[in-house]
């Protein structure tokens, strides 16, 4: 019989490459990790690891077991949480991953409401941009992922294996220095900014910027690139260039020295909450999805 705790140890060993590093990650000793790996290999009846000096790698059987471990552990988590709710424990644990502008706008409102309604539910928050956040969900490292994708750039079947909860459509706006020639314009076509130096955001946003600009007939000259939205605003405010940011990001930052201008034609990104089908049935996860929808004004 394969035990869940053994699968968690195997995943940690596979991720870290050693028993000692896996022990540090799991909060246990290296001998304890070694003992659990021996027990797991005895359970499945075949070696899962090849040890060569200090190096360690998975056998073919080990690779197969690690590949299935995320789904198995997610299913077990769903079962444990649902049984606990049915038993009336009124407790739950949700691991939430969000991109930064979602963490500073939607998430605080949602989690405050969740805590008020369900004080026994614990929620942890980690930040990651998609597609990393989506990969974390599929690998069993979180329960809910707040993610986004740009309209027109979505890949067919990208999220077909996940439960998708639409939250809002976030329009992009142009950000220019307050003394810029277009600072008082009601709206601006992105082509009007073709000769400007640019400050770009996260890798996915950067790719979308280049795609939109090339669609308007030019390639942006990107002088600065940063994942930090306050840094983007600061660079624009200092007159070092222009930027295009999601409206949600502007809401989370006070744009000193900069002005927002409506971008035409409209470019939007779809913001969603994602989870696995098994986890969607867990009361604490379902409540978190509901509160995120309320925070986004969708419920």
C-alpha positions as CSV (number, residue, x, y, z in Angstrom):
1,X,0.0,0.0,0.0
2,X,1.3,3.4,-1.0
3,X,1.0,6.0,1.8
4,X,0.5,9.7,1.2
5,X,3.4,10.7,3.5
6,X,5.7,8.5,1.4
7,X,4.6,10.2,-1.8
8,X,5.2,13.7,-0.3
9,X,8.7,12.6,0.7
10,X,9.4,11.2,-2.8
11,X,8.3,14.5,-4.4
12,X,10.6,16.4,-2.1
13,X,13.5,14.2,-2.9
14,X,12.9,14.5,-6.6
15,X,12.6,18.2,-6.3
16,X,15.7,18.8,-4.2
17,X,18.0,16.0,-5.4
18,X,19.0,14.7,-2.0
19,X,17.7,13.2,1.3
20,X,19.2,16.0,3.4
21,X,17.7,18.8,1.3
22,X,14.3,17.0,1.3
23,X,14.5,16.7,5.1
24,X,15.1,20.4,5.4
25,X,12.1,21.1,3.2
26,X,9.9,18.7,5.1
27,X,11.1,19.6,8.5
28,X,12.5,16.2,9.4
29,X,15.9,14.4,9.6
30,X,17.9,12.9,6.7
31,X,17.6,9.4,8.3
32,X,13.8,9.8,8.5
33,X,13.7,10.6,4.8
34,X,15.9,7.6,4.0
35,X,13.7,5.3,6.1
36,X,10.5,6.5,4.4
37,X,12.0,6.1,0.9
38,X,13.0,2.5,1.8
39,X,9.5,1.8,3.0
40,X,8.0,3.2,-0.2
41,X,10.3,1.1,-2.4
42,X,9.4,-1.9,-0.4
43,X,5.7,-1.1,-0.9
44,X,6.0,-0.8,-4.7
45,X,8.5,-3.7,-5.0
46,X,11.0,-1.9,-7.2
47,X,13.8,0.7,-6.8
48,X,12.6,4.3,-7.2
49,X,16.0,6.1,-6.8
50,X,19.5,5.5,-8.2
51,X,22.2,6.6,-5.8
52,X,25.6,7.4,-7.2
53,X,27.9,9.1,-4.7
54,X,26.3,12.3,-3.7
55,X,24.1,12.4,-6.8
56,X,20.6,10.9,-6.9
57,X,18.2,10.4,-9.8
58,X,14.8,8.7,-10.3
59,X,14.4,5.4,-11.9
60,X,11.7,5.0,-14.6
61,X,9.3,3.7,-11.9
62,X,10.2,6.7,-9.7
63,X,9.5,9.1,-12.5
64,X,6.1,7.5,-13.1
65,X,5.2,7.7,-9.4
66,X,6.2,11.4,-9.1
67,X,4.2,12.1,-12.2
68,X,1.0,10.7,-10.6
69,X,1.8,12.0,-7.1
70,X,0.3,15.5,-7.6
71,X,-3.1,14.2,-8.6
72,X,-3.1,11.5,-5.9
73,X,-2.3,14.0,-3.2
74,X,-4.8,16.6,-4.5
75,X,-7.5,13.9,-4.4
76,X,-6.5,12.9,-0.8
77,X,-6.6,16.5,0.3
78,X,-10.0,16.9,-1.2
79,X,-11.2,13.8,0.6
80,X,-9.8,14.9,3.9
81,X,-11.3,18.4,3.7
82,X,-14.7,17.2,2.6
83,X,-14.9,14.5,5.3
84,X,-13.8,17.1,7.9
85,X,-16.6,19.5,6.8
86,X,-19.2,16.7,6.8
87,X,-18.1,15.7,10.4
88,X,-18.8,19.3,11.4
89,X,-15.2,20.4,12.2
90,X,-15.8,23.7,10.4
91,X,-12.1,23.9,9.5
92,X,-10.2,24.1,6.3
93,X,-6.9,25.1,4.8
94,X,-6.4,26.8,1.4
95,X,-3.1,27.5,-0.3
96,X,-3.7,30.5,-2.6
97,X,-1.3,31.7,-5.2
98,X,-1.8,35.1,-6.9
99,X,-0.1,37.5,-9.2
100,X,1.0,40.8,-7.5
101,X,-1.7,43.2,-8.6
102,X,-4.3,40.6,-7.6
103,X,-2.6,40.2,-4.2
104,X,-3.0,43.9,-3.5
105,X,-6.5,44.4,-4.7
106,X,-8.8,41.4,-4.9
107,X,-7.2,39.1,-2.4
108,X,-7.3,41.3,0.8
109,X,-11.0,42.0,0.4
110,X,-11.8,38.3,-0.3
111,X,-9.7,36.9,2.6
112,X,-11.1,39.5,5.1
113,X,-14.6,38.4,4.1
114,X,-13.7,34.7,4.3
115,X,-12.2,35.1,7.7
116,X,-15.3,36.9,9.0
117,X,-17.6,34.2,7.7
118,X,-15.4,31.2,8.4
119,X,-12.8,32.1,11.2
120,X,-11.6,28.5,11.3
121,X,-10.5,28.5,7.7
122,X,-6.7,29.1,7.3
123,X,-5.4,30.6,4.1
124,X,-1.8,31.0,3.0
125,X,-0.7,33.3,0.2
126,X,2.2,33.1,-2.2
127,X,2.9,35.2,-5.2
128,X,3.6,33.9,-8.7
129,X,2.8,35.0,-12.2
130,X,1.1,32.7,-14.7
131,X,2.1,30.3,-16.2
132,X,4.1,29.5,-13.1
133,X,1.1,29.8,-10.8
134,X,-0.9,27.4,-13.0
135,X,1.9,24.9,-13.0
136,X,2.0,25.1,-9.2
137,X,-1.7,24.2,-9.1
138,X,-1.3,21.2,-11.4
139,X,1.7,20.0,-9.4
140,X,-0.3,20.1,-6.2
141,X,1.6,23.0,-4.6
142,X,-1.5,25.2,-4.2
143,X,-5.2,24.8,-4.0
144,X,-6.4,28.0,-5.8
145,X,-4.5,30.0,-8.4
146,X,-5.4,33.6,-9.3
147,X,-4.3,34.0,-12.9
148,X,-4.8,35.9,-16.1
149,X,-4.6,35.7,-19.8
150,X,-4.9,38.3,-22.5
151,X,-7.9,38.4,-24.9
152,X,-6.9,37.1,-28.3
153,X,-3.8,35.4,-26.9
154,X,-5.5,32.5,-25.1
155,X,-4.3,29.0,-26.2
156,X,-7.0,26.5,-27.1
157,X,-7.5,24.0,-24.3
158,X,-5.0,25.9,-22.0
159,X,-7.2,25.4,-18.9
160,X,-9.5,22.6,-20.0
161,X,-8.4,20.3,-17.2
162,X,-9.1,22.9,-14.5
163,X,-12.2,24.5,-12.9
164,X,-12.2,28.1,-14.2
165,X,-14.0,30.8,-12.2
166,X,-14.2,34.0,-14.2
167,X,-13.7,37.1,-12.1
168,X,-13.3,40.2,-14.2
169,X,-11.9,41.7,-17.4
170,X,-9.1,44.1,-16.7
171,X,-8.5,46.8,-19.2
172,X,-5.0,48.0,-20.0
173,X,-4.3,51.8,-19.7
174,X,-1.4,53.9,-21.0
175,X,0.8,55.5,-18.3
176,X,2.7,58.7,-19.3
177,X,4.7,61.3,-17.3
178,X,2.4,64.1,-16.0
179,X,4.2,66.7,-18.3
180,X,4.0,64.4,-21.4
181,X,2.3,65.8,-24.5
182,X,-0.5,63.2,-24.2
183,X,-1.0,63.5,-20.4
184,X,-4.3,65.4,-20.7
185,X,-5.6,63.4,-23.7
186,X,-8.9,61.6,-23.2
187,X,-7.6,58.5,-25.0
188,X,-4.6,57.5,-27.0
189,X,-3.8,55.0,-29.8
190,X,-0.8,52.9,-29.0
191,X,0.7,53.9,-32.3
192,X,1.0,57.5,-31.0
193,X,3.6,56.2,-28.5
194,X,5.7,54.4,-31.1
195,X,8.7,56.8,-30.7
196,X,8.7,56.7,-26.9
197,X,11.1,54.8,-24.7
198,X,9.1,52.0,-22.8
199,X,9.1,50.5,-19.4
200,X,7.8,46.9,-19.5
201,X,6.3,44.7,-16.9
202,X,6.3,41.0,-16.2
203,X,7.4,38.6,-18.9
204,X,3.8,37.7,-20.0
205,X,2.8,41.4,-20.0
206,X,6.0,42.2,-21.8
207,X,5.2,39.7,-24.5
208,X,1.7,41.1,-24.8
209,X,3.1,44.7,-25.1
210,X,5.4,43.7,-28.0
211,X,2.5,41.9,-29.7
212,X,0.1,44.8,-29.4
213,X,2.8,47.3,-30.6
214,X,3.8,45.2,-33.6
215,X,0.1,44.9,-34.5
216,X,0.1,48.8,-34.6
217,X,3.1,48.7,-36.9
218,X,6.1,49.3,-34.6
219,X,8.4,47.5,-32.2
220,X,8.7,49.2,-28.8
221,X,12.1,50.3,-27.6
222,X,12.1,48.8,-24.1
223,X,14.6,50.7,-21.9
224,X,13.6,49.2,-18.6
225,X,11.8,46.0,-17.6
226,X,10.6,45.1,-14.1
227,X,8.0,42.8,-12.5
228,X,7.4,45.5,-9.8
229,X,4.5,47.7,-10.7
230,X,5.5,50.5,-8.2
231,X,8.9,50.6,-10.0
232,X,7.2,50.9,-13.4
233,X,5.1,53.8,-12.1
234,X,8.2,55.4,-10.5
235,X,10.2,55.2,-13.7
236,X,7.3,56.7,-15.7
237,X,6.8,59.4,-13.1
238,X,10.5,60.3,-13.4
239,X,10.1,60.9,-17.1
240,X,12.1,57.9,-18.2
241,X,9.5,56.5,-20.5
242,X,5.9,55.3,-21.0
243,X,4.2,52.1,-20.1
244,X,1.0,50.1,-20.5
245,X,-0.4,48.6,-17.3
246,X,-3.6,46.8,-16.3
247,X,-6.1,49.0,-14.5
248,X,-5.9,46.6,-11.6
249,X,-2.2,47.4,-11.2
250,X,-2.9,51.1,-11.2
251,X,-5.5,50.7,-8.4
252,X,-2.8,49.2,-6.2
253,X,-0.2,51.9,-6.7
254,X,-0.4,55.7,-6.3
255,X,0.9,57.0,-9.6
256,X,2.9,60.0,-8.5
257,X,4.3,62.1,-11.3
258,X,2.4,60.0,-13.9
259,X,-1.0,60.1,-15.6
260,X,-3.2,57.3,-16.9
261,X,-4.8,57.6,-20.4
262,X,-7.4,55.3,-21.9
263,X,-5.9,53.1,-24.5
264,X,-7.7,52.6,-27.8
265,X,-8.5,50.1,-29.2
266,X,-9.2,48.4,-25.9
267,X,-6.8,45.7,-24.8
268,X,-8.0,43.5,-21.9
269,X,-6.9,40.6,-19.8
270,X,-9.2,38.0,-18.3
271,X,-8.7,37.4,-14.6
272,X,-9.8,34.1,-13.2
273,X,-9.5,31.9,-10.2
274,X,-8.4,28.3,-11.0
275,X,-8.5,25.1,-9.1
276,X,-8.5,21.3,-9.7
277,X,-11.9,19.5,-10.2
278,X,-11.4,17.5,-7.0
279,X,-10.5,20.5,-5.0
280,X,-13.5,22.5,-6.2
281,X,-15.7,20.2,-4.1
282,X,-13.8,21.1,-0.9
283,X,-15.9,23.6,1.2
284,X,-12.9,25.9,2.1
285,X,-11.8,26.1,-1.5
286,X,-15.3,26.7,-2.8
287,X,-15.8,29.5,-0.2
288,X,-12.5,31.1,-1.3
289,X,-13.6,31.0,-4.9
290,X,-17.0,32.6,-3.9
291,X,-15.2,35.4,-1.9
292,X,-12.9,36.2,-4.8
293,X,-15.9,36.5,-7.1
294,X,-17.6,38.9,-4.6
295,X,-14.4,40.9,-4.4
296,X,-14.3,41.2,-8.2
297,X,-18.0,42.2,-8.3
298,X,-19.1,39.1,-10.1
299,X,-21.5,37.8,-7.4
